[in-house]
Amino acid sequence: MPRIVSGTLGGRTIPGPPGKGTRPTSDKVREALFNRLEGWDALDGARVVDLYAGTGGLAFEALSRGAAHAVLVEMHGPTAQQLRRTARDLDLVDRADVRAAKAASVAAQLEGHGATLVFLDPPYDVTTEALERLLLTLRPALADDALVVIERSSRTPAVTWPEGWVDDGTKGYGETVLQFGGPA
């Protein structure tokens, strides 16, 4: 069972969703990711959007480490219900907005949201091209200095950032690759 690595909720477990189909970010990758985000001062007061929430590990970790608010999007209804229960159990109901919908649909609805940190950790069957289109849909929801983190398998093609975006680097952790970027 995944756990929150650090922050005010460090050590608390995150129940997995009902059934199969999610692949939570490993504690090792999550710890490395969040150490980088803290080094970039990307967490304190962040407005987070997690478009493929799964267990919610990334959003809940961000909230534990100082993010102000998170929108967690999960299209699988029972998994979204589990996310709501987890938010309640972690006393995060007022800071965690769980939405049962498709990532692209919610991204299109968030115009003007001012998101400062976005996590995209899609299922393996989501294509690189679909993620590139999602970035364009998501742009109106982002603050000008937003950071987007994409987590994918090392076997999938890298996402090409849209014109007018900055590539902030790529970091590999075994089978997992993290891409960092955002609006220029």
N, C-alpha and C positions, 0 to 999 in steps of 0.2 A: 504494500500500500504506500503510495507516495506520501511525503511529508513536507511541511514547510521548513525550509532550511534555516532561515534566520529572521530576525526582526521581532516584533512584538508577539507574533504567533509561532515563533521558531519551535520546532519539534512536534507541532500538532499534525495529526494525520489528515489526509484528504481521501475520503472514501472514493473508490472507483465507481464508475457508472454501472447501471444494470446491464448484464450481458457482456458481449465482447465488442471489439471494434475500435477502442481507443488505445493509444500507445503513449502513455504519459512521458513527459520529458524526464530523463533520469536525474536523480539528485545531483550527480556529478556535473552534468551539463547545466542544470538549473543554477547550481552554485557558481560555476564559472561565468555564466551569462549575467547573473545578478551582481557579481563582483565587478564586472565590466560596466554595467549600467550605473552602479554606485560611483565608480571612478569617473564616469561621464556626468555625474550629478543629474541623472535622468529619472530618479525615482521620487524624490521629495516633492510632494504636492502634485504628482503626475495625474493626468486624466488618461486612463488606460482603456484601450479597446482590444479585446481578445476575440478575434473573429472565428476561431475554431477551438472553442474552450475545452472540450473534452472533460477532463477531471477538474479543470479550473486551476491547475497547479501554477501556471504562470501568473494569472491575474491575482490569485490569493497570495502568492509570494510577493508580488508588487505591493499589494495592500499592506501586508505585514511589514514591509520595508519602507513605508512612508507615502505610498501613492494615496491621493485624495479620494479617487473614485474609479470604478472599473465597470465597463459594459462587457458582459460575457455572453457570447453568441454561440448557441449549440442547436443545430437543426433537429437532432434526435430528441423527441419529447421526453421520454423517461430520463435521459441524461440531463436535460435541462432541469427537470424536477429534482434530481439529485444535487445539481449545482445550487438550487435554491435552498435545499436542506442543509448543505454544507455551509453556505453563507450564513444561514440562521445559527447553526451550531458554532460557527466561529465568531458570532456576534458582529457580522459584517453586512447585515441586511440593508442598513442605511447607506452603505458605500458600494454595494455590489448590485448592479442592475442586470439580471439574467433574462435573456430573450431567446425564446425557442423559435428560430427562424434560420433561413439560409444566410450565409455570410454576405453575399452580394446584396441581398435585399436590405439588410440592416445597414450596410455600408452606404447605400443610396439614401437612407433615411436620416443619416447623422450629419447632414450638411450643417456647418456652423458649430459643431460640437466642440471644436478646439482640442481634439485629442492630441496629447503630447507623446504618448508611447503606445505603439500598436504591436501586437503579437499575431503572426500568421503561422500557425503550425497545422497545416491542413492534412487530411488523410492522404495516403500515398497516391490515390487515384485522381487527385486534383492535379491537372496539368500545369506546367510552367506558364503556358499561354493564358490559362484561366486566372492564375495569380497576377500576371502582368495586367490583365484587364481589370482585376479587382483593385489594383493600386490606383488606376485612373478613376474608378468609381469612388474610391475612398478619399481622394485628394481634397474635396471640399469639406470633409469632416476634420481635417488635420490643421493643427497650429502650424505656422510657418517654420518653426524649429522642431517639428515632430521627428521622432525616431521610430522607424519601422524595423522590426526584427522578424526575419523569415527563417523558420526551422524546417529543414527538409532532409531527406536521405542523401547521403553522399553519392548515390547512384543516379540521382535526378539532375537534369540540366539546371544550371544556375539561372535565377531570374535576372533579366535585363531591366535595370531601373528605367522608368519613363524619362523622356526628355525633360530637363528642368529639375531632375532629382540628383542627389549626390550619393555615390557609393561610399559608405563608411567602412568597408572591409568585409572580409569573410573569415570565419574561424571554423576549423574542423575538429570534431571530437569523435574519432572512430567512425561509426556509420552515420553520425549526425553532423550536418553543416548548418551554421548560422550565418545569414547574410544580414548586414546592417546598412540602412540607408534612410533617406528621407528627402523632403522637398529642399531645393537649394535656396 
